[in-house]
Amino acid sequence: MRLDEWHDKGQWLDICGFRLFVVDEGDADQETLLLIHGFPTASWDWHKLWPDLRKTYRVVALDMLGFGYSDKPAKHRYSIHEQADLVEGVVKQLGLKRFHVLAHDYGDTVAQELLARQTNGEGIGQWQSVCFLNGGLFPETHRALLTQKILLSPLGAVFNKLSSKRHFDRAMTRVFGPNTAPAPEELADFWALICHDNGKQVFHKLITYMNDRKQHRERWVDALRHASIPIALINGSADPVSGAHMVARYQELDLPLAYLGELEGIGHYPQIEAASEVYRHYFRFQANR
């Protein structure tokens, strides 16, 4: 599937005054699966998994605010809580009642906030399960790249303005597995989505999620601890940001876990680097939960 084909699949929903890009495909008799993407990319991240997931599920994926084809307001304070509000807005507008959730990276954190609301009886719709791909579930084990640290610093706006596709390509390639580096055309697609609608201007504003993780750490870890639904981890072990060390921390904290799939040699983007393996693990999780 090409990027333009993905674009043509989607629609724009008006949620809380913002236009969000959403792809929604499936049949009324299928279970529903909601996909929540990571930073700094977009729902396009799921395109390699999409055909297999569609065999079983009605699949819904969105570009969150500031990402991909959705609105990217320049003078805006982005937050995980607002992203969670907007995801719930999509759930409500599409009339999703019962659904599974599959999240990655930044999307993991959004999912943790949404899971906290589910646990507290405040969520919209009823979750049936959640599966996390590589992401910073625990701020103490999140090993941010130097570029992320600079973007978060007072120099972030200047660094963002001066950064180029070459810098981006180098940083992205660093988080992939040693034998699963992104192809030049994949990097070009990622960059096109970031730059769409002058989106690069908000790069340093989106990175503030790293502060949100620290501030709300207890709430979001408690969401995992007290969840009443099955939780799975499918994790690329070679990821320098949230790899095997993140899984070790999850186990150290003795948090509920219905399924664990560890992908040796795979980096931060398992759904792109090893889509068939991710699907195999996800299907096994759902079959045994």
N, C-alpha and C positions, 0 to 999 in steps of 0.2 A: 504494500500500500504506500502510495506516495503522499507527500505532505498536502498537496492540493486535493487529493481524494479525501483525506481526513477533514480538511476544511469544508469540503462540499457535503460531508455527512452531517455537519453540525447545524445548530440553530442558536439564536441569541435570546436569552431570557432576561427580562427586566426584573432585577432583584435589588430591593432597597435603593433604587435610583441608579444602579449600575447595570451595564449590559455584560452578561456573562455568557461565554461560549460553552455550549453543552452538546455532547453527542449522546443520543439515546436510541438504542436499537434493541429489538427483541419482541417476543410474543407475550400476549396477556397471560398465557398459562405457564410461563417460565418464572422461576425464582429471579429476584432482582439482585444485582451486584453493583455497588457504588464504588467507583475508583477515585482516589484522591492523590494527585501527583505531588512531586517534590520541587525543590529549588535547584536551579533557576529555570527549569524547563516548563513543561505544560502537559496537558492530557495526551499529546502526541506520544509521550513516553510509553503508552500502553498499546501502541498499534501492532506490535509483534505478538502480543498475547491475545489481542482482540478476536481473531477468527476462532481460536480454541474456546475462549470464554463464551462466545456467542452460541456455541453448540448447546450449552446448558442453561445460560442465563440471559435475561434481559440485562444489558450492560449500560450503565450510565457513567459518563466521565465528563468532568468540567474543567475549564481553565479558571483557576482562582483569580481574584482581583489582582491586577498587576502582572499577570502571566499570559503568555500565548496570545490568543485572539480576543481575550476579554479586555474590558476597560483598564486603562493604566493611568489613573489620575496622578499628576505630578505633585501637586500640593496636597499631600495626603499623608496621614500617619497610619501605616499599615500595622495590623496586629493579628495574632493568632485567633483571639476571641472574635474579631470581626470576620475573619475568614470562616470561622465556624458558624457564625450567624448567617453568612451568605450561602454556605453549603446547606444549612437547614432551610433557607429560602428556596433553594433549588428542589430539595426533597418535598417541600410543601407544595410548590407550584406544579411539580410533576405528579403529585398524588401518590408518592411512594409510602406504603404502609409498613411493610415488612421487607427487610433487605439485609444482605451481607455487605461488608466493607473490606476493601483491599487498599492499603495506603503505602506510600513510600516517602522517606526523607521528611521534608517540610510537612507533607501530608500526614505523616505519622503523628506529628505534634497536633495538627488540626484534629486528627482522629482521637487523640487522647483527650482533648477538650470536649469533643462531642461525646466520647465515652463517659466522661465524668458527668455530663448532663443526663445521659441515659441512666447511669447508676443512681443519680439523685432524683429520677422521675421527672426531669425537666426537658428531656430531649423530644425532638419531633420524629415521628416514625419509630418503629420497633426494630432494633438491630437483632440479627440472628447469629452473627459471628463477626470477628474481625481478624484480619491477617495483616501483619506488618512486614514490609520489606525494609532494607537497610535504612536506618534513620536514628536520630539522636533522642532515643527514648529517655536517656538519662544525661543531663548536661555534664555530669562529672566524667563521662566516658566519651563525650563528643570531641574528636580531634579535628578542630577546624583547620582548613587550609590557610596559609599565610594570606592569600588574596581575600578570604572571608574576614580575617581579623582586621585587615587594612580597611575593607569596606565598612566595617562596624566602627572604626575609629573616627576621630574628628577629621582625619584626612580622607574619609570615605568618598565624599562628593568629588573631590579633586581627582582621586585615584580612578573613580568611575568614569569621569570625563576623559581621562587620558588612556584608559584601557582600550584594547583593540581585540579583534577576532583572534589574532595570534596569541595574545595572552589568555583569552578564553579557551582556545583549543588546547593549550598546554595544561591549563588547570583541570579541564574536563578529563583529558586523557590520563592524568595522574591518578584519578580515582577509579578508573577501570582496572580490571584484572590484567596481569602481564601478557596474557595471550588473547585477550578479548577487547583490544583497544577499538574505539569507535572509528569507523571509516570516514574519510574526508567528507563524503556526502551527508553522513549523519551529523557531523559537526556543523556543516553548513545549514542543515535543517534546524538544529538547536539554536544557532545564532540568528537565523531568520525569525524564529518565534520570539526570541528575546528582543530583537530590534523592531518587530512589528509595532506600528503605531507609536514609534519613538520610545519604545519600552525600556531601552537601555538607561534612560534618564532616571528610572525609579529603582535601579539595581541596588543602590546603597540604602534605600528606604526599606526594601523588602528584607534585608539581612538582619533587621532588628529582631527577627524571631529568635535569634540566639539569646537575646536578653530576656525575652518572654519565657524561654525554657527555664532559665535560672530563677526568675521571679515566681513562676507557678509550678516549680518542680514538685512540691509535695502533692498538690492537687492532681497533677498529671500522672505521677507514679501511683497514687492512691486509686486512680481510675483503673489502672491495671490490676492492682491488688484486690479490689472489691468488685470487679466485673462479674456479672452473672451469666455471661455468654462465653462460648469457647474462643480462646485466643491462640493464634498461630504466629510463629516467626519463620520467615523464609529469608535467609541472610547470606549474602556473598561474603565469605570469610576473608578474602584478600583485600577488602575495602579498607583503606588507611583511615577513613573518617569514622565509620560505624561498622566495622567488621567483626571478627571473632571476639574482640575485646568487649563489644557491646553485648553479645550473647552471654559471655562469661559473667558480666555484671547482672544481667537479667536472672541468671541462675543463682548467683550469689545472694540476691535479694529474695530468693525463694518465692517468686511471683507465679501465679497460676499460668500454666501453659499447656494447651491441649495438643500442640504439634510443633515440632522443630525440624526445619529442613535447612541444613548447612551446605552451602555450595562452595566446595574447595576451588581455589583459583579464580573465583568470580569476585568482581569489585562492587562498587557502590550502586550500579544500575543492573541488577540481575534480570529485570524484565526486558532489558535490551540485550544484555550480554548472553543470557542463557534462557530465553523465553520458554523453550520446551521443557526445561528442567523446572522452572518456576511453576508452569502449568501442571506438571506431573506431581509436584509436592502439594500444590493447592488442591488438586483433585483428590489426592490421598487424604488430606486434612478434612475435606468436606465429607468424604465417604466414611470416615471413622469418628467424626465428632459426636 
